[in-house]
Amino acid sequence: NFEPIVTIVLCINLDTGSTIVKFQDSVTFKMTNAVCESYNESWVVIHQCRLKAVSRSKILFNFNGTIHHPASQITNHIRMLKRESGYKPWLINVKIDCCRFMFKPYNSYGIFFFNIWRRFTNINHTCPYVGTVLLKDMYLTTEAMRLPFPTGEYMLAIDWIFHRKLQFATNISFEFVEDLLK
């Protein structure tokens, strides 16, 4: 099954005979669920982790947490899961050293995800991290997608590991639907 992300509408000007090509966006890309859990509240407290619908096609994600102790060794375990009779591993399963990444981005998956949420967060410096961590009014757009993506339901599971101990997890479910008849 070949599923193009963008449909092309061809228009011919009958007066001049010139051809104009227009791109019609036919993709719905929205979050459906957000679950965040702190495994060690003496290190990390999660105050808010929720989705807010502003329109039928636009869902905002807000995260507010506090890191109580300076964290200078942070690792993210990022997994992309696809829903097919339950969530199954799909395409991405990578660990990223966040302190090294914030100093000099080195991982293509990390760069991809960081570019999606960098405008919405205060995580914009190198380690150590301590204090409030915010992700405010983040929404998904297709501009960040550079490669074709199959239609389906997905979950991005991120485990946040500080000093080799799992501190908290964020699981964001989203839907990617391509409607070529739109």
C-alpha positions in Angstrom: 0.0 0.0 0.0 1.5 3.3 -1.0 0.0 6.2 0.9 1.1 9.7 -0.2 1.0 12.4 2.5 0.0 15.3 0.2 -2.5 15.1 -2.7 -1.9 17.3 -5.7 -4.7 19.2 -7.4 -4.1 20.1 -11.0 -5.7 23.2 -12.4 -5.6 24.3 -16.0 -6.3 27.9 -16.9 -8.4 27.7 -20.1 -7.6 31.3 -21.2 -3.8 30.9 -21.2 -3.4 27.2 -21.2 -1.0 27.4 -18.3 -1.0 24.7 -15.6 -1.0 25.5 -11.9 -0.2 22.8 -9.3 -1.7 23.3 -5.9 -1.0 21.1 -2.8 -4.0 20.2 -0.7 -3.3 19.1 2.9 -5.1 15.8 3.5 -3.6 14.8 6.8 -5.0 14.8 10.4 -2.3 14.7 13.0 -3.6 15.1 16.6 -2.9 13.9 20.1 -5.5 11.6 21.7 -4.2 10.8 25.2 -1.4 11.9 27.7 -0.3 9.9 30.7 2.6 11.0 32.9 3.8 9.2 36.0 6.5 10.1 38.5 8.2 7.1 40.0 10.2 9.1 42.6 8.4 12.2 43.9 11.4 13.2 46.0 13.2 14.0 42.6 10.4 14.9 40.2 6.8 16.1 40.9 4.4 16.3 38.0 1.8 19.1 38.6 0.1 18.9 35.2 0.0 16.5 32.3 -3.1 17.0 30.2 -4.6 17.6 26.7 -6.9 20.5 26.0 -9.1 20.5 22.9 -9.3 24.0 21.3 -10.9 22.8 18.0 -11.9 19.6 16.4 -8.5 19.3 14.7 -6.2 21.0 17.3 -5.3 19.5 20.6 -2.9 21.2 23.0 -0.6 19.4 25.4 0.5 21.0 28.7 3.1 19.6 31.0 4.3 21.2 34.3 6.8 19.4 36.5 9.4 20.3 39.1 12.8 18.7 39.4 13.9 19.0 43.0 17.6 18.1 42.7 20.1 19.1 40.1 20.2 16.5 37.4 23.4 16.4 35.3 23.1 12.8 33.9 19.8 12.6 32.0 18.9 9.8 29.6 15.8 9.5 27.5 14.5 6.1 26.5 12.3 6.9 23.5 10.0 4.3 22.0 7.4 4.6 19.3 4.6 2.1 19.5 1.8 1.5 16.9 -1.6 0.3 17.9 -2.5 -3.0 16.3 -4.4 -5.3 18.8 -2.7 -3.4 21.6 0.4 -1.2 21.3 3.3 -3.0 19.5 6.9 -1.8 19.1 7.3 0.2 15.8 10.4 1.8 14.2 11.9 3.7 17.1 13.6 2.3 20.2 16.5 4.5 21.2 18.3 5.9 24.3 19.6 9.5 24.1 22.1 11.1 26.5 20.2 14.4 27.0 23.0 16.4 28.4 25.3 15.5 25.5 22.4 16.1 23.0 21.6 19.6 24.4 25.3 20.5 24.1 25.5 19.2 20.5 22.5 17.4 18.9 23.8 14.1 17.6 20.8 11.7 17.2 18.5 12.0 14.2 15.4 10.8 16.2 16.3 13.2 19.0 16.6 16.1 16.6 13.2 15.1 15.0 11.4 15.1 18.4 13.2 18.2 19.7 12.2 20.2 16.7 8.5 19.3 17.3 8.5 20.6 20.9 11.3 23.1 21.1 9.1 26.2 20.6 6.8 25.2 23.5 9.2 24.5 26.3 11.7 26.0 28.7 14.1 23.1 28.2 16.7 25.0 26.1 20.0 24.8 27.9 22.7 22.3 28.8 22.7 20.3 32.1 22.2 20.5 35.0 18.5 20.8 35.2 16.6 21.8 38.3 13.4 23.6 39.0 10.3 24.0 36.9 10.0 22.2 33.5 7.2 23.5 31.2 5.8 22.4 28.0 2.9 24.8 27.2 0.3 24.6 24.5 2.2 22.1 22.3 0.4 20.9 19.2 1.3 18.6 16.4 1.7 19.8 12.8 2.6 18.1 9.6 5.4 20.6 8.9 7.8 18.6 11.1 7.1 15.4 9.2 9.8 15.0 6.5 9.1 11.3 5.7 5.9 9.4 4.8 4.0 8.0 7.8 1.5 5.2 7.6 -2.1 6.0 8.8 -2.7 4.7 12.3 -2.7 5.3 16.1 0.6 5.6 17.8 2.1 6.1 21.2 5.4 7.9 22.0 6.7 6.5 25.3 9.5 8.4 26.9 11.3 7.2 30.1 13.3 9.9 31.8 16.3 8.5 33.6 18.3 10.7 36.0 21.6 9.3 37.3 20.8 5.8 36.0 17.5 5.6 37.9 14.0 5.9 36.2 12.4 9.0 37.6 9.3 9.6 35.5 7.6 8.6 32.2 5.5 10.4 29.7 3.3 8.5 27.2 1.6 10.5 24.5 -0.9 8.8 22.2 -1.6 10.4 18.8 -3.5 9.7 15.6 -2.2 10.1 12.1 -4.9 9.9 9.5 -4.5 10.5 5.8 -7.8 11.2 4.0 -7.1 11.4 0.3 -10.7 12.3 -0.5 -10.6 15.5 1.6 
